Amino acid sequence: MPELIDTYCTNCKYVTIHTILKGAPNQVVQCTECGSIHPMTVKKEKMHAIKVVVSGVDKTTHYTILKPADEELKIGDEFIIKTGNEGATIVHVTSIESEARRLSHATVKNIKTVWTRDIEEITLKVAINLGQKTKSIKYKVQGDKEFIIGSTEHYKTGVYIIKKIKLRDRGFVFREGGRVLAKDIQRIFAEAGRRKDMQQD
C-alpha cells in the first residue's frame, strides 16, 4: 500500500492527500485529487507577536512571544512559555484583549495581549474549621497536584481533612472521592485532622 501524506499541492493551491513517490530528503509526491507530481512543499506558517502577562505566585511578568498567526486562542487554553535561561512554565489563559476589547476567544493575528496565570506552581488556600473558629492557611504546591474530597493532607506540622473544594471557574466539589487539580482550586474547606489520620491514609 502506498504511503500517503497531507501536504500543499502546488496545482490545487491548497492542502490535499498525496502519495509519496520518493522518500526523504528530497521527497516527491503525487496529488490524489489532480494527479500532479511535484516536490513536497512545506508551507511556512506566518507568525505573529503577542504580549503575554503572566501572574505568578510572587510576581507578574510580561513576555512577548511568537505564535502561528492563524491559531485560535480562548480562555481556558494552556500553553508553555519560555521564561529565559532555558526555563519554561505552563500558563492558563484568563483573558484576551483584541482591539481594546476583552474577548473569550480570538485568532492570534488579531490579539494584542493575553492575560494568563502560572499553573506550574500555585498558592493553595485552605480554610480549616476548628469548631469555634476558622483558621486560614496558604502554601505553595505544584499545579498538577491532585486533591481528593475526604482525604487527609499535611502542611508544615499540621493536618487537615478535605470536606469541600471551591473551583476557580465556578461551583463546588462535595462528593466523597471527588478529585481536583491544584491549578483549578480557588479554596479548600477542611476540618482539622490528627497525625494518626495521616498515617491511616
PLY file of the C-alpha trace (Angstrom):
ply
format ascii 1.0
element vertex 201
property float x
property float y
property float z
element edge 200
property int vertex1
property int vertex2
end_header
0.00 0.00 0.00
1.47 3.41 -0.96
2.34 5.83 1.83
0.06 8.86 2.00
0.61 12.34 3.44
-1.30 15.61 3.76
0.65 18.41 2.09
0.24 21.55 -0.02
-0.50 20.95 -3.70
1.14 23.50 -5.98
-1.55 22.88 -8.63
-4.68 22.79 -6.44
-3.32 25.62 -4.25
-4.47 24.00 -1.01
-3.60 21.03 1.22
-4.64 17.65 -0.22
-3.79 13.98 0.27
-0.66 12.97 -1.65
1.05 9.68 -2.46
4.78 9.64 -1.64
6.70 8.61 -4.76
10.19 9.34 -3.42
11.30 9.46 0.19
13.37 11.99 2.12
15.48 14.05 1.92
14.10 15.27 -1.45
10.56 13.95 -1.31
8.46 13.77 -4.47
4.69 13.41 -4.10
1.62 12.99 -6.32
-1.68 14.72 -5.57
-4.58 12.24 -5.33
-7.03 14.94 -6.47
-5.41 16.45 -9.57
-2.68 13.85 -10.24
0.14 16.40 -10.47
3.64 15.28 -9.42
5.90 17.75 -7.61
8.48 18.07 -4.84
6.86 18.18 -1.41
6.24 21.78 -0.41
6.49 22.75 3.22
4.33 25.82 3.63
5.79 28.05 6.34
3.37 29.27 8.99
3.14 33.02 9.36
3.98 34.01 12.92
2.56 36.89 14.94
3.95 38.56 18.07
1.63 38.91 21.07
2.15 40.23 24.59
1.60 37.73 27.40
1.09 38.84 31.00
1.80 36.00 33.45
0.55 36.25 37.06
2.70 34.05 39.26
2.86 33.16 42.95
5.04 36.14 43.90
5.10 38.44 40.87
3.61 39.36 37.49
5.87 39.06 34.44
5.50 40.36 30.88
6.65 38.49 27.78
6.42 38.90 24.02
6.08 35.58 22.18
5.55 34.35 18.63
2.64 32.05 17.77
1.12 30.95 14.42
-0.97 33.87 13.14
-3.98 31.69 12.28
-4.05 29.78 15.58
-7.08 30.43 17.79
-6.67 31.10 21.50
-9.52 31.01 24.02
-9.98 31.48 27.73
-9.08 28.25 29.48
-6.34 27.27 27.00
-2.97 26.25 28.39
0.42 26.55 26.72
4.12 26.50 27.57
6.03 29.78 27.66
9.82 30.11 27.77
10.96 32.14 30.78
14.63 32.63 29.89
17.79 30.76 30.90
16.34 27.64 29.26
13.44 27.72 31.72
9.76 27.26 30.91
6.41 27.25 32.65
2.80 26.32 31.88
0.24 29.14 31.77
-3.57 29.19 31.75
-5.34 31.86 29.64
-7.67 34.04 31.76
-8.37 36.98 29.43
-7.76 38.07 25.82
-7.54 41.64 24.50
-8.15 42.41 20.82
-8.51 45.99 19.58
-9.16 47.34 23.10
-11.91 44.74 23.70
-11.90 41.76 26.03
-12.91 38.56 24.22
-13.44 34.92 25.17
-11.52 33.79 22.06
-9.67 35.27 19.08
-7.28 34.41 16.26
-3.67 35.15 17.22
-3.19 37.71 14.42
-6.00 39.79 15.97
-4.72 39.57 19.55
-2.88 42.39 21.30
-2.44 40.98 24.82
-3.15 37.68 26.57
-3.53 37.58 30.35
-2.56 34.29 31.98
-1.73 32.74 35.32
1.22 30.49 36.00
-0.04 26.99 36.86
3.36 25.31 37.22
3.29 26.29 40.89
0.31 27.86 42.67
-0.59 29.20 46.11
-3.16 26.87 47.68
-5.65 28.50 50.08
-7.25 26.35 52.79
-9.93 27.27 55.37
-9.79 24.84 58.33
-12.81 24.54 60.64
-11.64 24.37 64.26
-15.12 24.41 65.78
-15.48 27.88 67.28
-13.20 29.48 64.71
-11.73 29.02 61.25
-8.03 29.02 60.53
-6.86 30.16 57.07
-3.59 28.89 55.69
-1.86 29.05 52.33
1.17 27.34 50.90
2.78 26.59 47.55
2.14 23.35 45.63
2.65 22.10 42.08
-0.27 22.93 39.78
-0.77 19.30 38.78
-1.03 18.02 42.40
-4.37 16.26 42.94
-6.61 16.88 45.95
-9.40 14.43 46.90
-12.55 15.06 48.92
-12.27 13.07 52.17
-8.50 12.69 52.01
-6.05 13.88 54.66
-3.37 16.42 53.76
-0.49 17.80 55.79
1.10 21.23 55.85
4.19 22.01 57.88
3.31 20.46 61.27
-0.48 20.41 60.77
-3.01 18.03 59.23
-6.42 18.68 57.65
-9.22 16.60 56.10
-10.74 17.95 52.86
-14.52 18.42 53.03
-15.29 20.73 50.10
-13.41 22.39 47.22
-14.39 25.68 45.58
-13.40 25.75 41.90
-11.74 28.71 40.21
-14.23 28.86 37.37
-17.45 28.15 39.25
-19.15 25.75 41.62
-18.00 23.35 44.31
-16.95 19.71 44.60
-18.56 17.97 47.59
-18.80 14.28 46.77
-16.51 11.88 48.64
-13.67 10.83 46.35
-14.06 13.84 44.04
-10.71 14.86 42.57
-9.46 18.33 41.60
-6.04 19.53 40.39
-4.47 22.33 42.41
-4.43 24.68 39.40
-8.25 24.55 39.28
-8.83 25.24 43.01
-9.98 28.58 44.42
-10.11 27.39 48.03
-10.26 24.16 50.05
-12.64 23.90 53.01
-11.46 21.39 55.61
-11.61 20.13 59.17
-8.61 19.78 61.45
-7.09 16.32 61.41
-4.67 14.39 63.54
-1.31 12.82 62.76
-2.75 9.32 63.12
-5.28 10.22 60.37
-2.32 10.87 58.11
-0.80 7.50 58.94
-4.08 5.68 58.13
-4.46 7.26 54.66
0 1
1 2
2 3
3 4
4 5
5 6
6 7
7 8
8 9
9 10
10 11
11 12
12 13
13 14
14 15
15 16
16 17
17 18
18 19
19 20
20 21
21 22
22 23
23 24
24 25
25 26
26 27
27 28
28 29
29 30
30 31
31 32
32 33
33 34
34 35
35 36
36 37
37 38
38 39
39 40
40 41
41 42
42 43
43 44
44 45
45 46
46 47
47 48
48 49
49 50
50 51
51 52
52 53
53 54
54 55
55 56
56 57
57 58
58 59
59 60
60 61
61 62
62 63
63 64
64 65
65 66
66 67
67 68
68 69
69 70
70 71
71 72
72 73
73 74
74 75
75 76
76 77
77 78
78 79
79 80
80 81
81 82
82 83
83 84
84 85
85 86
86 87
87 88
88 89
89 90
90 91
91 92
92 93
93 94
94 95
95 96
96 97
97 98
98 99
99 100
100 101
101 102
102 103
103 104
104 105
105 106
106 107
107 108
108 109
109 110
110 111
111 112
112 113
113 114
114 115
115 116
116 117
117 118
118 119
119 120
120 121
121 122
122 123
123 124
124 125
125 126
126 127
127 128
128 129
129 130
130 131
131 132
132 133
133 134
134 135
135 136
136 137
137 138
138 139
139 140
140 141
141 142
142 143
143 144
144 145
145 146
146 147
147 148
148 149
149 150
150 151
151 152
152 153
153 154
154 155
155 156
156 157
157 158
158 159
159 160
160 161
161 162
162 163
163 164
164 165
165 166
166 167
167 168
168 169
169 170
170 171
171 172
172 173
173 174
174 175
175 176
176 177
177 178
178 179
179 180
180 181
181 182
182 183
183 184
184 185
185 186
186 187
187 188
188 189
189 190
190 191
191 192
192 193
193 194
194 195
195 196
196 197
197 198
198 199
199 200
